[in-house]
Amino acid sequence: MSNSLPTYEDIVAASKTIAGVAHHTPLQTSRILDSQLGVRAFIKCENLQRMGAFKIRGGYNAISHYKNSDMKFSGVVTYSSGNHAQAIALSGGLLNVPTTIIMPQDAPPLKLEATKSYGGNVVFYDRYTEKRDEVAAKVKESLPEGTVFIPPYDHRYVIAGQGTCGKEIIEDLQHWKGTYNDAPSEESITLDYLFVCVGGGGLIAGISLAAAELSPNTKIIGVEPEAGNDAQQSLEAGEIITIETPRTIADGAQTQHIGKLVLPVMQKHVSKIVTVTDAELIEDMKFTGQTMKMIVEPTGVLGLAGLRKMVASGEVPKGSNCGVVISGGNVDLERYCRLISS
Protein backbone atom coordinates (compact mmCIF):
# COMPACT_ATOMS: atom_id res chain seq x y z
CA MET A 1 0.00 0.00 0.00
CA SER A 2 1.33 3.44 -0.96
CA ASN A 3 -0.04 4.97 2.27
CA SER A 4 1.73 2.54 4.60
CA LEU A 5 5.05 3.34 6.25
CA PRO A 6 8.13 2.53 4.17
CA THR A 7 10.75 0.07 5.39
CA TYR A 8 14.43 -0.49 4.77
CA GLU A 9 13.46 -3.51 2.67
CA ASP A 10 11.55 -1.10 0.41
CA ILE A 11 14.76 0.90 -0.02
CA VAL A 12 16.73 -2.21 -0.98
CA ALA A 13 14.05 -3.09 -3.55
CA ALA A 14 14.07 0.48 -4.86
CA SER A 15 17.83 0.40 -5.35
CA LYS A 16 17.34 -2.55 -7.71
CA THR A 17 14.45 -0.86 -9.51
CA ILE A 18 16.34 2.35 -10.25
CA ALA A 19 19.67 0.70 -11.08
CA GLY A 20 20.77 1.79 -14.55
CA VAL A 21 18.18 4.59 -14.61
CA ALA A 22 19.21 6.92 -11.78
CA HIS A 23 22.90 7.69 -11.41
CA HIS A 24 24.95 6.46 -8.47
CA THR A 25 26.19 9.98 -7.76
CA PRO A 26 29.66 10.68 -6.37
CA LEU A 27 30.78 11.73 -2.93
CA GLN A 28 33.08 14.75 -3.14
CA THR A 29 35.41 16.26 -0.58
CA SER A 30 36.90 19.73 -0.25
CA ARG A 31 40.14 20.38 1.62
CA ILE A 32 39.16 24.05 1.87
CA LEU A 33 35.79 23.20 3.42
CA ASP A 34 37.37 20.79 5.89
CA SER A 35 39.92 23.44 6.84
CA GLN A 36 37.23 26.12 7.29
CA LEU A 37 35.05 23.95 9.51
CA GLY A 38 37.53 21.68 11.23
CA VAL A 39 35.59 18.56 10.24
CA ARG A 40 35.73 15.95 7.47
CA ALA A 41 32.86 16.67 5.10
CA PHE A 42 31.61 14.24 2.48
CA ILE A 43 29.32 15.85 -0.10
CA LYS A 44 26.74 13.71 -1.91
CA CYS A 45 26.30 15.41 -5.29
CA GLU A 46 22.70 14.88 -6.31
CA ASN A 47 23.06 18.02 -8.44
CA LEU A 48 24.86 15.60 -10.80
CA GLN A 49 21.89 13.24 -10.77
CA ARG A 50 19.84 12.53 -13.87
CA MET A 51 17.45 15.49 -14.43
CA GLY A 52 19.57 17.44 -11.97
CA ALA A 53 18.15 16.37 -8.61
CA PHE A 54 17.51 13.39 -6.32
CA LYS A 55 13.80 13.26 -7.22
CA ILE A 56 14.29 10.80 -10.11
CA ARG A 57 14.93 8.12 -7.48
CA GLY A 58 11.49 8.32 -5.90
CA GLY A 59 9.59 9.23 -9.05
CA TYR A 60 10.86 6.31 -11.09
CA ASN A 61 10.46 3.86 -8.22
CA ALA A 62 6.84 4.89 -7.57
CA ILE A 63 5.72 4.75 -11.20
CA SER A 64 7.49 1.40 -11.63
CA HIS A 65 5.55 0.04 -8.65
CA TYR A 66 2.20 0.81 -10.29
CA LYS A 67 3.40 -0.22 -13.74
CA ASN A 68 4.32 -3.66 -12.42
CA SER A 69 1.22 -4.12 -10.26
CA ASP A 70 -2.04 -5.88 -11.16
CA MET A 71 -4.15 -2.73 -10.72
CA LYS A 72 -5.59 -0.73 -13.59
CA PHE A 73 -3.03 1.97 -14.26
CA SER A 74 -3.47 4.55 -17.00
CA GLY A 75 -1.33 7.49 -15.90
CA VAL A 76 -0.01 9.73 -13.14
CA VAL A 77 -1.00 13.12 -11.80
CA THR A 78 1.09 15.07 -9.30
CA TYR A 79 1.97 18.57 -8.14
CA SER A 80 5.41 20.10 -7.79
CA SER A 81 7.32 23.35 -7.98
CA GLY A 82 9.85 21.73 -10.26
CA ASN A 83 12.13 18.84 -9.38
CA HIS A 84 9.46 16.22 -8.62
CA ALA A 85 7.63 17.49 -11.71
CA GLN A 86 10.66 16.76 -13.85
CA ALA A 87 11.20 13.38 -12.19
CA ILE A 88 7.62 12.24 -12.82
CA ALA A 89 7.58 13.54 -16.39
CA LEU A 90 10.93 11.90 -17.22
CA SER A 91 10.05 8.63 -15.48
CA GLY A 92 6.68 8.55 -17.21
CA GLY A 93 8.38 9.00 -20.55
CA LEU A 94 10.87 6.22 -19.83
CA LEU A 95 8.07 3.87 -18.75
CA ASN A 96 5.56 4.97 -21.41
CA VAL A 97 3.11 6.34 -18.83
CA PRO A 98 1.17 9.61 -19.40
CA THR A 99 1.83 12.28 -16.77
CA THR A 100 -0.03 15.43 -15.72
CA ILE A 101 1.87 17.90 -13.57
CA ILE A 102 0.27 20.70 -11.55
CA MET A 103 2.85 23.49 -11.19
CA PRO A 104 2.73 26.94 -9.57
CA GLN A 105 2.48 29.89 -11.93
CA ASP A 106 5.81 31.17 -10.59
CA ALA A 107 7.67 27.89 -11.05
CA PRO A 108 11.29 28.42 -12.12
CA PRO A 109 11.32 28.63 -15.95
CA LEU A 110 14.14 26.10 -16.23
CA LYS A 111 12.16 23.49 -14.28
CA LEU A 112 8.97 24.27 -16.19
CA GLU A 113 10.57 23.90 -19.61
CA ALA A 114 12.36 20.71 -18.57
CA THR A 115 9.09 19.20 -17.34
CA LYS A 116 7.43 19.96 -20.66
CA SER A 117 10.40 18.64 -22.63
CA TYR A 118 10.17 15.31 -20.79
CA GLY A 119 6.55 15.00 -21.93
CA GLY A 120 4.63 16.17 -18.89
CA ASN A 121 1.24 17.84 -19.41
CA VAL A 122 1.47 20.97 -17.23
CA VAL A 123 -1.50 22.58 -15.43
CA PHE A 124 -0.87 25.84 -13.52
CA TYR A 125 -2.15 27.07 -10.15
CA ASP A 126 -1.45 30.03 -7.82
CA ARG A 127 0.51 28.69 -4.86
CA TYR A 128 -0.36 31.70 -2.69
CA THR A 129 -4.15 31.64 -3.19
CA GLU A 130 -5.00 28.04 -4.10
CA LYS A 131 -4.45 24.76 -2.27
CA ARG A 132 -2.62 22.36 -4.53
CA ASP A 133 -4.29 19.30 -2.98
CA GLU A 134 -7.67 20.65 -4.02
CA VAL A 135 -6.42 21.53 -7.50
CA ALA A 136 -4.96 18.05 -7.90
CA ALA A 137 -8.21 16.37 -6.85
CA LYS A 138 -10.17 18.43 -9.39
CA VAL A 139 -7.71 17.75 -12.21
CA LYS A 140 -7.66 14.02 -11.41
CA GLU A 141 -11.43 13.86 -11.93
CA SER A 142 -10.94 14.93 -15.54
CA LEU A 143 -8.30 12.28 -16.29
CA PRO A 144 -8.87 8.66 -17.39
CA GLU A 145 -9.88 6.00 -14.87
CA GLY A 146 -6.78 4.37 -13.45
CA THR A 147 -4.86 7.63 -13.11
CA VAL A 148 -2.84 7.54 -9.88
CA PHE A 149 -1.80 10.49 -7.75
CA ILE A 150 1.89 10.32 -6.76
CA PRO A 151 2.72 13.15 -4.32
CA PRO A 152 6.22 14.64 -4.07
CA TYR A 153 6.99 13.13 -0.68
CA ASP A 154 4.12 11.51 1.23
CA HIS A 155 4.22 8.13 -0.51
CA ARG A 156 5.79 4.84 0.52
CA TYR A 157 7.57 4.17 -2.76
CA VAL A 158 8.67 7.78 -3.26
CA ILE A 159 10.27 7.77 0.19
CA ALA A 160 11.87 4.38 -0.50
CA GLY A 161 13.35 5.68 -3.73
CA GLN A 162 14.80 8.73 -2.01
CA GLY A 163 16.23 6.45 0.67
CA THR A 164 18.58 4.92 -1.91
CA CYS A 165 20.57 8.14 -1.69
CA GLY A 166 21.34 7.46 1.98
CA LYS A 167 22.09 3.81 1.28
CA GLU A 168 24.68 4.84 -1.32
CA ILE A 169 26.33 7.37 1.00
CA ILE A 170 26.81 4.93 3.86
CA GLU A 171 27.89 1.99 1.70
CA ASP A 172 30.35 4.12 -0.28
CA LEU A 173 31.96 5.36 2.94
CA GLN A 174 32.32 1.81 4.24
CA HIS A 175 34.81 1.29 1.40
CA TRP A 176 36.11 4.84 1.03
CA LYS A 177 38.98 5.55 -1.32
CA GLY A 178 40.11 9.15 -1.45
CA THR A 179 42.72 11.47 -0.05
CA TYR A 180 43.26 12.72 3.48
CA ASN A 181 45.98 15.18 4.49
CA ASP A 182 47.19 15.08 0.88
CA ALA A 183 47.80 11.32 1.02
CA PRO A 184 45.84 8.46 -0.59
CA SER A 185 43.38 6.97 1.87
CA GLU A 186 41.49 3.67 1.94
CA GLU A 187 39.34 3.32 5.03
CA SER A 188 35.91 2.54 6.43
CA ILE A 189 34.25 5.75 7.58
CA THR A 190 31.25 6.08 9.86
CA LEU A 191 29.45 9.40 9.75
CA ASP A 192 28.81 11.21 13.00
CA TYR A 193 26.29 13.53 11.33
CA LEU A 194 24.36 13.55 8.07
CA PHE A 195 22.77 16.84 6.97
CA VAL A 196 19.71 16.68 4.72
CA CYS A 197 17.46 19.42 3.32
CA VAL A 198 13.80 19.30 4.31
CA GLY A 199 10.83 20.39 2.23
CA GLY A 200 8.02 17.88 2.47
CA GLY A 201 10.37 15.43 4.14
CA GLY A 202 10.53 12.52 1.69
CA LEU A 203 14.30 12.69 1.31
CA ILE A 204 15.12 12.89 5.00
CA ALA A 205 12.60 10.16 5.82
CA GLY A 206 14.16 7.78 3.30
CA ILE A 207 17.74 8.62 4.23
CA SER A 208 17.05 8.28 7.95
CA LEU A 209 15.52 4.83 7.41
CA ALA A 210 18.63 3.74 5.52
CA ALA A 211 20.91 5.18 8.19
CA ALA A 212 18.98 3.52 11.01
CA GLU A 213 19.68 0.16 9.40
CA LEU A 214 23.23 0.68 8.13
CA SER A 215 24.73 3.31 10.46
CA PRO A 216 22.56 3.62 13.57
CA ASN A 217 24.99 5.89 15.43
CA THR A 218 24.85 8.55 12.72
CA LYS A 219 22.78 11.57 13.76
CA ILE A 220 20.43 12.77 11.03
CA ILE A 221 20.04 16.56 10.95
CA GLY A 222 17.33 18.20 8.86
CA VAL A 223 17.77 21.72 7.50
CA GLU A 224 14.99 23.98 6.25
CA PRO A 225 14.59 27.69 5.46
CA GLU A 226 14.11 29.98 8.43
CA ALA A 227 11.06 31.43 6.68
CA GLY A 228 9.40 28.01 6.49
CA ASN A 229 10.21 25.92 9.55
CA ASP A 230 7.11 23.72 9.55
CA ALA A 231 9.19 20.52 9.90
CA GLN A 232 11.00 21.93 12.92
CA GLN A 233 7.70 22.96 14.50
CA SER A 234 6.13 19.58 13.69
CA LEU A 235 9.00 17.59 15.22
CA GLU A 236 8.86 19.70 18.38
CA ALA A 237 5.05 19.57 18.64
CA GLY A 238 4.69 15.89 17.80
CA GLU A 239 2.08 16.65 15.18
CA ILE A 240 2.00 18.08 11.68
CA ILE A 241 2.03 21.88 11.72
CA THR A 242 0.76 23.69 8.62
CA ILE A 243 2.06 27.14 7.73
CA GLU A 244 1.49 29.69 4.98
CA THR A 245 3.58 29.17 1.84
CA PRO A 246 7.01 30.45 2.91
CA ARG A 247 8.65 33.22 0.94
CA THR A 248 12.20 31.99 0.46
CA ILE A 249 14.64 31.60 -2.41
CA ALA A 250 14.64 27.85 -1.69
CA ASP A 251 11.70 27.06 -3.98
CA GLY A 252 12.09 23.31 -3.40
CA ALA A 253 11.33 23.85 0.28
CA GLN A 254 8.29 26.11 -0.09
CA THR A 255 6.04 23.47 1.42
CA GLN A 256 3.27 24.21 3.88
CA HIS A 257 3.59 20.97 5.83
CA ILE A 258 5.45 17.67 5.93
CA GLY A 259 3.84 14.35 5.02
CA LYS A 260 1.78 12.06 7.25
CA LEU A 261 4.17 9.20 6.52
CA VAL A 262 7.16 11.46 7.10
CA LEU A 263 6.45 12.59 10.67
CA PRO A 264 6.60 9.17 12.41
CA VAL A 265 9.83 8.33 10.60
CA MET A 266 11.33 11.70 11.59
CA GLN A 267 10.23 11.25 15.19
CA LYS A 268 12.03 7.93 15.36
CA HIS A 269 15.16 8.61 13.36
CA VAL A 270 15.86 12.36 12.99
CA SER A 271 17.88 13.98 15.77
CA LYS A 272 17.17 17.63 15.06
CA ILE A 273 15.89 20.19 12.56
CA VAL A 274 17.77 23.48 12.17
CA THR A 275 16.97 26.51 10.04
CA VAL A 276 19.08 28.83 7.91
CA THR A 277 18.47 32.19 6.27
CA ASP A 278 18.35 32.95 2.57
CA ALA A 279 21.56 34.95 3.02
CA GLU A 280 23.29 31.85 4.37
CA LEU A 281 22.07 29.86 1.37
CA ILE A 282 23.52 32.43 -1.00
CA GLU A 283 26.90 32.22 0.71
CA ASP A 284 27.03 28.48 0.18
CA MET A 285 25.86 28.82 -3.42
CA LYS A 286 28.91 31.03 -3.84
CA PHE A 287 31.12 28.49 -2.06
CA THR A 288 30.01 25.51 -4.12
CA GLY A 289 30.39 27.54 -7.30
CA GLN A 290 33.75 29.13 -6.60
CA THR A 291 35.46 26.35 -4.66
CA MET A 292 33.81 23.10 -5.71
CA LYS A 293 33.01 24.24 -9.28
CA MET A 294 29.36 23.20 -9.01
CA ILE A 295 26.19 25.13 -9.80
CA VAL A 296 23.75 24.34 -7.00
CA GLU A 297 20.19 25.63 -6.56
CA PRO A 298 19.24 27.41 -3.30
CA THR A 299 17.42 24.39 -1.83
CA GLY A 300 20.43 22.26 -2.73
CA VAL A 301 22.75 23.99 -0.24
CA LEU A 302 20.43 23.79 2.76
CA GLY A 303 22.40 20.87 4.18
CA LEU A 304 25.76 22.59 3.78
CA ALA A 305 24.46 25.80 5.37
CA GLY A 306 23.10 23.73 8.26
CA LEU A 307 26.47 22.07 8.80
CA ARG A 308 28.17 25.48 8.95
CA LYS A 309 25.61 26.70 11.46
CA MET A 310 26.03 23.76 13.80
CA VAL A 311 29.83 23.90 13.60
CA ALA A 312 29.72 27.62 14.43
CA SER A 313 27.46 26.98 17.42
CA GLY A 314 29.72 24.21 18.70
CA GLU A 315 27.03 21.56 18.38
CA VAL A 316 29.18 19.64 15.87
CA PRO A 317 32.58 18.93 17.48
CA LYS A 318 35.82 19.47 15.61
CA GLY A 319 37.05 16.36 13.83
CA SER A 320 33.56 14.97 13.20
CA ASN A 321 32.77 13.00 10.07
CA CYS A 322 29.91 14.85 8.40
CA GLY A 323 27.84 13.91 5.40
CA VAL A 324 25.97 16.55 3.40
CA VAL A 325 23.42 15.97 0.68
CA ILE A 326 23.46 18.52 -2.14
CA SER A 327 19.92 17.84 -3.32
CA GLY A 328 19.90 19.48 -6.76
CA GLY A 329 21.30 21.95 -9.24
CA ASN A 330 18.28 23.04 -11.25
CA VAL A 331 18.45 26.81 -11.24
CA ASP A 332 18.16 29.29 -14.10
CA LEU A 333 21.59 30.74 -14.79
CA GLU A 334 20.25 34.30 -14.84
CA ARG A 335 18.70 33.81 -11.38
CA TYR A 336 21.81 32.02 -10.14
CA CYS A 337 24.05 34.89 -11.22
CA ARG A 338 21.68 37.44 -9.70
CA LEU A 339 21.61 35.61 -6.35
CA ILE A 340 25.34 35.08 -6.00
CA SER A 341 25.95 38.71 -6.99
CA SER A 342 23.57 40.07 -4.37
N, C-alpha and C positions, 0 to 999 in steps of 0.2 A: 504494500500500500504506500502511495506517495506521501500520505499524511502521517505515517508512523515514523518514529525516531530512527535516524540512520545509525548504522553500526560500523565498526572497523571492518567487518567482513564485507560490507557494502563498498568500502573504499578499495579493498583488495580487488573486488570484482570490477570496480570502475577503472582501476589502473589497467586491467586487461582490455576492457572495452575501448579505452581511448588510445591504447598503444598504436603507434603508427599514424595517428590522426593529430593529437596534441603533441607538442614538442616536450621533451624532457629538458627543461630549461637549465642553464648553468647557474652554479653558485660562484659569485665573484667576490674578491677581497680587495681592499684598498689600504695600502700601508699608511697613506695620509689620514684616512678616517680612523684607523686603529691608533695612530699617534695622537690625533686630536682628542679622542675619547678615552684612551687608556684601556680599551677592551679589544678583543678579537671579534670582528664583525664579519658575518658571512651573509652575502646579499643574494637572495633568490630573485633572478631577473625574469619575472613574468611579463615585463615590457617587451621581451624578446619572444614571447609566446605567439603562436599562430593567431591571427587577427589582433595581436597587440596587447592581449590581456589574459588573465587566468580564466575568464568566463567560458572559454571554449571547453574546458574540462567538464564543468557541470552541464552545460547546454547539450553537448554531444552525448554525454552519458544518459541524461534524462530522455532525450528523444529516442535513443537506441533502446531504452527500456520499453517504451511504448511500441516501437517498431517491431520488437521481437516478442511482444506479448500476444495473447489470444484475443484481446479486446478489439472492438472496432475502432480504428484509428485513421482519421482522415486529414489531420493537420494540427498545427499548434498556434495558439495565441498567447501573447505575453505582453508585459509592459517593461520599459527600461529607458533610462536616460542615454544609453549608448552602448556600453560594453556587452551587457547581456543581450541586447538587441542584435548586435553583430554576431554574437555566439550562436544564438538561435537561428538567425537567418543563414549563416554559413553552414551550421550543422544540418539544417533542413535541406539545404541545397545538396550537401554531400550524401544525405540519406534519401533524397527524392521525396521530401515531405513539405507540403505548402506551409508557409509561416506568415502570420499577421502580427505586426509589432506596433504597439501603442507607445508613442514617444512624445515627450513634452515639446511644445512649440519652440522652446529655447534650447533644444538639444544641440550640443556642439556640432557644427556643420560637418566636420570630418567623420564623426560617428554616424550621423544621419546618412551621408552619401555612401559610406561603407556598407551600412545595413541594406540600403537599396541595391547596391551593386552585388551583394550576396544573394539577392532574390527576395528579400523580405517585403511584404506589402505593408507600408507604413500608414498608420492612422494617428493624427495629432490630438493632443489635449493640452489644456492650460494647467500646469502643475500647481499654480498658486490659487486657483479658484475651483478646480474640479478634483474629485477623488478618483485616482486611477483604478482602484478596485471596481468602482461603479461603472466607469467607462469600459473596462475590460469585460464586465458581465454583459453590458449592453451589446458590445461588438460581438461577443461570442454567440449571442442569440442569432445573429445574422449569418453565421458561418455554418458550413455543413455539419450534419450529425457526425459525432466521432471526433470533433475538434477538441483538443485537450489544452487546458491552461497550464503552462509551466512558468511559475513565478521566478523572479531573479534569485531568490534565496530560500524561501520557506518551502522546501521540497526535498524529500528524502534523497532522491537520486541526483539532484543538483548539489546538495551538500556533500554527498559521497564523492562526486566528481571533483569538487574543489578540494576535498581532503587529500587527493592524490598529490597535491602540491606539497603538503606537509610530509607525506610519506617519502617523497623524493628527497626533500631536504635532510631528513634524519638518516635515511639509508645512505645517501651520498657522503654524509659526514662520518659515518661509521667506517668508511674506506677512503678517507680524505687524502688526496694527493695535491699538494700545492707548495707554496713557499712560506716560510716563517723566519723572521729575522734574516731575510735575504738568502736563506738556505733552503734547498729542497726538503720537503716534509711529507712523510707518509705516516699517518696516525689515525686513530679512532677518536673522534671528537664528540663529546656530549654537550649539547647547548644548555646553558644556565637559563637563558631567556630567549623567547621567540616573539618578535613584534609583528603584529598583523593589523592591517587597516580594517575598520568596521564601518559598513554601511548598513545593509540589512542583516548582516551577520553570517551569511552562508559560508564565506571563506574561513572565518575564524572558528566556526562550529566544526567544519570538516577537518581543519588543521589540528584543532585541539583534540579531536577524537583520535587522529593518527598519532599524535604525540603521547596521549594517555596510554596507548598500547605499546609504542616503540621507545619512548623516552619519558617515562612518567615523572622524572624529577625536573624536567624542563618547565619553567613557568611561562605560561602563555599570556602575553600582554596585548590587549586591544587598544587601538588608537583611532580616535574619531575627531572631527572638527569641533573646536570649542563652541561654534555657533549651533551645532546640532548634536548634543551629547545625550541622545535618547537611550543609547545602549548603556552608557555609564549610569544614568538614572534608573534604568530597568534592572541592572544587576544589583544596584544598591537597594532598590525597593522590593525586589523579588517578584515583580510583575511587569508586564510590558507597559511602558510609558509612551504615549503618543504625543508628538510635538508638531508645531507648524513646520512647513517645509523650510529647512535652514537656508540662509543666504550665505553661501561659502563658495570659494573658487573650486572646492573639491566636489565637482558635480556627481561623481560616482558615490558620494556619501550623503547626498541630499535626500535621505530617507526620513520618513516621519516616525517609523517604529521598526524594531527588529521582528523577526519571525517567531511564530508560536513554537516551531520545532527548535529554533535557535536558543531561546532562553534557557530551557533545562540543560542543554549541553554546555552553555556558557556558565551556568551556575555550578556545574560539576567540575569543569575543566579549565576555566579561564580565571587567572589569578587577579587580574585588575584591568580596568579600562582607564586610560588617560586621554586628555584632550590637548590639542595644539591649535595655534592660531593660523590664519591664512598667511601672515607674515613669516611664520616659521616654515610653512610649506614652501613658500617662494625661495627661502634661503636654501632649502635642500634640493629644490629644482635646479638652482644655480650650482650647487655642489655636484650633483650627479651629472650635470651637463659639462661643467668645467673640468672636473677631476676624474670622473669615471667614464666620460665621453658617451653618456646616454641621455636621450630625451625621455623624460618621464612626466606623466600628467600629474596635476596637483594631488589627486587621490592616491596616486602611486607612491608618493613619498611620505604618506602618513606614518608608516612604520618607522622610517628612518628618523623623522622628526620626533617621534615618541621616544626612541632610543636616546637621542640627544637630551631630551628633557629629563629622563630618569637618571642619566649619567650626571647631569648638572645638579640634580637634587640630591645625589648621593644614594639613591635607591638601588642603582645598579653598581655594584662594587667594581673597582679597578681590576683588570685581569679576567673579567667574566667573558665567557663565550656567548656571543649574542647573534641570533639569526634575525634577519629582517626580510620581509617579503615586499618587493617592489611589485605592486599589483598590476600596473599597466603603463603604457606609453602613448595612448591615443589622445593626442592634443593637437589642435590646429597650430601650425607653426607661427602664424601671425599672433595668436593669443599667447603662445609660449614665449615668444620674443617680447611681447608687451609685458607679461608678468615678470619675467626675470630682469627686465629693465626698470621695473617700478621701484 
